[in-house]
Amino acid sequence: MSGHAAFEAVKALGVVPVIAMESLDAAIPLADALIEGGLPIAEITFRTSAAADVIKKMTTERPQLLVGAGTVLTAANAEAAKACGARFAVAPGLNPAIVSRAREIGLPFVPGVATPSDIELGLSHGCALLKFFPSEALGGVAMLKALGAPYAHAGVRFVPTGGVNIGNLETYLALPLVAAVGGTWIATRDDLAQGKWDDIANRCKAAVAIAARFRE
């Protein structure tokens, strides 16, 4: 899947579940819950030792799921994500060396930004889809509107992450500058540990219903 195709899929869905996986055993039950909930996408973060194996298992056994890698902080992370079948990668910050390496290996990459200088650095490296992180701590919707306004004409779009939840999802998705949101509320560590697959599927359905109003 090309970078354009991956990003278009992200924009079409509008919500990206951001998930830290401790156990490989939960990979397929989680994938099935996301698919059942109508949100066939997951950003599996490289915050755990299981991440690479989870990505590989999901992409192999559930190819209809759009699986990305999160917390990609090093070239080795990017290379592992690509090798395991991740179709996009995300970072909390913007490291030009990682952006360049991701481009070299053909891995669609979404770096994180928090300031105008970050945005301009991203643009200088050809990145038009940027993660706004940590969104709520930085001022949320009001900050994103103010921060993004000077760059809207350049085609920049954002994926705000950090503090986004079902309660404020609509206010984010209503912004034209927002391509999608990233959220940890859909599948928490406790949900995964306790096998609450129905709860995860239901949260997906609720998020999809809201996103659909802004993705028509």
BADREN-789706 format. One record per residue (C-alpha): z, y, x; residue in one letter. Coordinates in Angstrom, 3 decimals. Example, Ala and Ser with C-alpha at 12.3 -4.5 7.8 and 13.67 -1.06 7.14 Angstrom:
BEGIN
       zz       yy       xx res
    7.800   -4.500   12.300   a
    7.140   -1.060   13.670   s
***
This chain:
BEGIN
       zz       yy       xx res
    0.000    0.000    0.000   m
   -1.030    3.338    1.438   s
    1.341    6.247    1.772   g
   -0.431    8.012   -1.068   h
   -0.172    4.975   -3.353   a
    3.481    4.374   -2.522   a
    4.435    7.984   -3.144   f
    2.443    8.113   -6.375   e
    4.358    5.059   -7.575   a
    7.650    6.730   -6.684   v
    6.631    9.862   -8.609   k
    5.476    7.834  -11.615   a
    8.818    6.021  -11.880   l
   10.896    9.161  -11.265   g
   14.074    7.353  -10.206   v
   14.722    5.410   -7.002   v
   17.830    3.194   -6.965   p
   19.477    3.585   -3.543   v
   21.318    0.386   -2.703   i
   23.459   -0.893    0.158   a
   23.263   -4.691    0.190   m
   26.058   -6.693    1.789   e
   24.717  -10.108    0.794   s
   21.300  -11.715    0.934   l
   22.303  -13.901   -2.017   d
   22.247  -10.870   -4.310   a
   18.683   -9.862   -3.378   a
   16.760  -11.751   -6.060   i
   19.268  -11.309   -8.908   p
   19.200   -7.576   -8.169   l
   15.406   -7.507   -8.015   a
   15.226   -9.276  -11.361   d
   17.710   -6.846  -12.922   a
   15.666   -3.861  -11.756   l
   12.456   -5.408  -13.051   i
   14.064   -6.322  -16.384   e
   15.336   -2.758  -16.703   g
   11.833   -1.361  -16.267   g
   12.577    0.244  -12.904   l
   10.785   -1.985  -10.375   p
   11.748   -0.056   -7.245   i
   14.579   -0.143   -4.717   a
   15.536    1.721   -1.568   e
   17.537   -0.763    0.492   i
   19.558    1.169    3.053   t
   19.937    0.172    6.675   f
   23.684    0.733    6.383   r
   24.353   -3.006    6.375   t
   23.369   -5.906    8.589   s
   21.746   -7.657    5.608   a
   19.207   -4.894    4.925   a
   16.203   -6.264    6.805   a
   16.608   -9.769    5.395   d
   17.055   -8.387    1.874   v
   13.866   -6.338    2.143   i
   11.931   -9.335    3.425   k
   13.226  -11.613    0.671   k
   12.532   -9.112   -2.084   m
    9.026   -8.268   -0.900   t
    8.164  -11.938   -0.430   t
    9.607  -13.354   -3.642   e
    9.208  -10.368   -5.963   r
    6.012   -8.619   -4.811   p
    5.879   -6.598   -8.047   q
    8.984   -4.720   -6.839   l
    8.295   -1.592   -4.773   l
   10.792   -1.977   -1.939   v
   11.562    0.774    0.529   g
   13.987    1.105    3.412   a
   16.653    3.799    3.481   g
   18.837    5.327    6.201   t
   16.032    4.858    8.720   v
   17.567    6.590   11.734   l
   15.744    5.032   14.684   t
   12.310    3.836   15.710   a
   13.737    0.313   15.668   a
   14.790    0.794   12.024   n
   11.281    1.945   11.132   a
    9.686   -0.976   12.948   e
   12.045   -3.458   11.286   a
   11.348   -1.950    7.874   a
    7.609   -2.266    8.398   k
    7.897   -5.821    9.729   a
    9.982   -6.869    6.726   c
    7.442   -5.557    4.233   g
    8.972   -2.226    3.202   a
    6.326   -0.058    1.581   r
    8.039    3.239    2.307   f
   11.021    4.506    4.289   a
   13.547    7.291    3.803   v
   15.937    9.116    6.142   a
   18.831   11.498    5.508   p
   17.481   13.927    8.103   g
   14.273   14.913    9.835   l
   13.767   13.474   13.306   n
   10.244   14.271   14.538   p
   10.211   11.189   16.761   a
   10.871    8.919   13.784   i
    8.279   10.721   11.664   v
    5.722   10.168   14.417   s
    6.633    6.507   14.882   r
    6.438    5.829   11.160   a
    2.980    7.387   11.091   r
    1.889    5.286   14.081   e
    2.844    2.033   12.364   i
    1.530    3.054    8.952   g
    4.888    3.327    7.191   l
    5.005    6.033    4.477   p
    8.028    8.141    5.382   f
   10.271   10.568    3.475   v
   12.516   12.572    5.829   p
   15.579   14.428    4.634   g
   15.928   18.218    4.510   v
   18.663   20.702    3.704   a
   17.308   24.087    4.881   t
   14.109   26.166    4.926   p
   13.721   25.369    8.627   s
   13.883   21.658    7.820   d
   11.164   22.053    5.224   i
    8.915   23.937    7.618   e
    9.475   21.312   10.304   l
    8.526   18.650    7.790   g
    5.380   20.492    6.823   l
    4.430   20.897   10.481   s
    4.544   17.101   10.766   h
    2.501   16.522    7.647   g
    5.392   15.583    5.357   c
    4.963   16.942    1.831   a
    7.460   14.596    0.142   l
   10.985   15.368    1.316   l
   14.432   14.040    0.497   k
   16.866   16.843   -0.425   f
   20.216   15.564    0.804   f
   23.096   15.718   -0.008   p
   21.880   17.409   -3.136   s
   24.975   18.184   -5.190   e
   27.039   19.133   -2.146   a
   24.312   21.588   -1.151   l
   24.260   23.314   -4.530   g
   22.305   20.933   -6.717   g
   19.582   22.134   -9.053   v
   20.200   25.853   -8.449   a
   19.932   25.445   -4.698   m
   16.854   23.246   -4.944   l
   15.076   25.793   -7.146   k
   15.834   28.600   -4.722   a
   15.080   26.551   -1.619   l
   11.832   25.078   -2.869   g
   10.288   28.156   -4.466   a
    8.700   29.592   -1.277   p
    7.080   26.234   -0.521   y
    5.813   25.123   -3.932   a
    2.323   26.469   -3.239   h
    2.188   24.280   -0.108   a
    2.462   21.161   -2.241   g
    5.995   20.235   -1.196   v
    7.908   17.970   -3.558   r
   11.470   16.740   -3.303   f
   13.523   13.617   -3.917   v
   17.054   14.978   -4.417   p
   19.714   12.410   -3.535   t
   23.486   12.611   -3.294   g
   25.533   13.188   -6.417   g
   22.656   12.597   -8.827   v
   23.705   10.500  -11.823   n
   22.831    9.782  -15.425   i
   24.668   12.940  -16.485   g
   22.566   15.371  -14.450   n
   19.376   13.318  -14.106   l
   17.526   15.282  -16.773   e
   18.240   18.651  -15.165   t
   16.746   17.439  -11.895   y
   13.677   15.784  -13.371   l
   12.932   18.915  -15.403   a
   12.177   20.774  -12.155   l
    8.447   20.713  -11.278   p
    9.434   20.551   -7.599   l
   11.173   17.222   -8.116   v
    8.969   14.177   -7.610   a
   11.792   11.714   -8.234   a
   15.526   11.376   -7.665   v
   17.440    8.905   -5.571   g
   20.641    7.500   -6.985   g
   23.386    5.057   -6.108   t
   24.796    4.875   -9.635   w
   22.309    2.277  -10.835   i
   23.636   -0.537   -8.653   a
   26.983    0.063   -6.947   t
   28.678   -2.147   -4.396   r
   31.109   -3.337   -7.070   d
   28.240   -4.211   -9.421   d
   26.619   -6.296   -6.705   l
   29.847   -7.988   -5.659   a
   30.683   -8.900   -9.259   q
   27.157   -9.860  -10.298   g
   26.905   -7.264  -13.062   k
   23.151   -7.746  -13.447   w
   23.081   -6.856  -17.155   d
   24.892   -3.583  -16.454   d
   22.360   -2.743  -13.748   i
   19.437   -3.539  -16.042   a
   20.923   -1.372  -18.783   n
   21.401    1.553  -16.408   r
   17.766    1.189  -15.392   c
   16.689    1.328  -19.026   k
   18.746    4.472  -19.624   a
   17.279    6.172  -16.546   a
   13.736    5.111  -17.450   v
   14.129    6.548  -20.947   a
   15.090    9.931  -19.499   i
   12.415    9.879  -16.794   a
    9.716    8.990  -19.313   a
   10.151   12.362  -21.003   r
    9.110   14.087  -17.771   f
    6.504   11.619  -16.535   r
    4.064   11.636  -19.439   e
***
